[in-house]
């Protein structure tokens, strides 16, 4: 896979993953894959670093998406890369070790006396 012509791109990996592994996939899977393809389809996958993959995914956050949405996009790309290794399209999985973002729980706060008394009345 050292030949540039044979190096799989994000487009190749995502499209083949959805059509072959997911048998066409759900609408959500196709939308997630389409986002990767439309933004970075021509990018070769094998040379991507973890930082580059996370930077690509951070565009979603800059577009105002929540971390749960970012998790869905990263999860699809991680699964597509893992499938590509098993299928022989990639030599190594460039996504190994990339953590999925976690939702931050809401901060706990102390109730005021007025709030406590209103809760006691319920």
C-alpha positions in Angstrom: 0.0 0.0 0.0 2.9 2.3 -0.4 1.8 3.3 -3.9 -0.2 6.6 -3.8 -2.7 5.2 -6.4 -3.5 2.3 -4.1 -3.7 4.3 -0.9 -7.4 4.3 0.2 -9.0 7.6 0.9 -11.7 8.6 3.4 -14.1 8.4 0.5 -13.1 4.8 -0.4 -13.2 3.6 3.2 -16.5 5.2 4.2 -18.4 4.4 1.0 -17.3 0.7 1.0 -17.9 0.4 4.7 -21.5 1.6 4.3 -22.3 -0.4 1.2 -20.4 -3.7 1.9 -20.3 -4.0 5.7 -23.5 -2.3 6.6 -25.4 -3.5 3.5 -26.3 0.1 2.6 -26.6 1.1 6.2 -29.3 3.2 7.9 -30.0 6.7 6.9 -28.0 7.9 9.9 -25.0 5.8 8.8 -25.1 7.2 5.3 -25.4 10.8 6.6 -22.4 10.3 8.9 -20.3 8.7 6.1 -21.4 11.4 3.7 -20.2 14.1 6.0 -16.7 12.6 6.2 -16.6 12.1 2.4 -17.9 15.6 1.6 -15.4 17.3 3.8 -12.3 15.1 3.4 -13.1 12.4 0.8 -9.8 12.7 -1.1 -7.6 12.5 2.1 -5.5 9.3 2.3 -6.5 7.4 5.5 -3.2 5.6 6.2 -1.2 8.8 6.8 -3.7 10.4 9.2 -2.5 11.0 12.7 -4.8 11.0 15.8 -4.4 14.8 16.0 -5.5 15.2 12.4 -8.5 12.9 12.9 -9.6 14.8 16.0 -9.0 18.1 14.2 -11.2 17.0 11.4 -13.9 16.0 13.8 -13.6 19.3 15.8 -15.2 21.0 12.8 -18.4 19.7 14.0 -18.0 21.4 17.3 -17.1 24.6 15.6 -20.4 24.2 13.7 -22.2 24.1 17.0 -22.8 20.3 17.3 -22.9 18.7 20.7 -20.4 16.2 21.9 -22.9 13.3 21.5 -23.1 14.2 17.8 -19.3 14.3 17.5 -19.2 10.9 19.2 -21.5 9.4 16.4 -19.3 10.8 13.7 -16.1 9.5 15.3 -17.6 6.1 16.0 -18.6 5.6 12.4 -15.1 6.6 11.2 -13.4 4.3 13.8 -15.6 1.4 12.7 -15.0 2.1 9.1 -11.2 2.1 9.6 -11.3 -1.1 11.7 -13.4 -2.8 9.0 -10.9 -1.6 6.3 -8.1 -3.3 8.1 -10.0 -6.6 8.4 -11.0 -6.3 4.7 -7.4 -5.7 3.6 -7.9 -2.1 2.5 -5.7 -0.7 5.2 -2.5 -2.1 6.7 -3.1 -0.5 10.1 -6.0 1.1 11.8 -5.2 4.8 12.1 -8.1 5.3 14.6 -6.8 2.9 17.3 -6.7 4.7 20.6 -8.8 7.7 19.6 -11.1 8.3 22.6 -14.7 9.1 22.0 -15.8 12.4 23.7 -18.0 11.9 26.7 -20.9 14.0 27.7 -20.1 16.2 30.6 -22.7 15.8 33.4 -24.4 18.9 34.5 -22.8 20.5 37.5 -24.5 19.9 40.8 -25.5 23.0 42.6 -26.7 23.8 46.1 -30.3 24.8 46.4 -31.2 28.1 48.0 -33.5 28.0 51.1 -36.3 29.2 49.0 -35.9 26.4 46.4 -35.7 23.9 49.2 -38.9 25.1 50.8 -40.7 25.0 47.4 -39.6 21.5 46.9 -40.8 20.5 50.4 -44.2 21.9 49.5 -44.6 19.5 46.6 
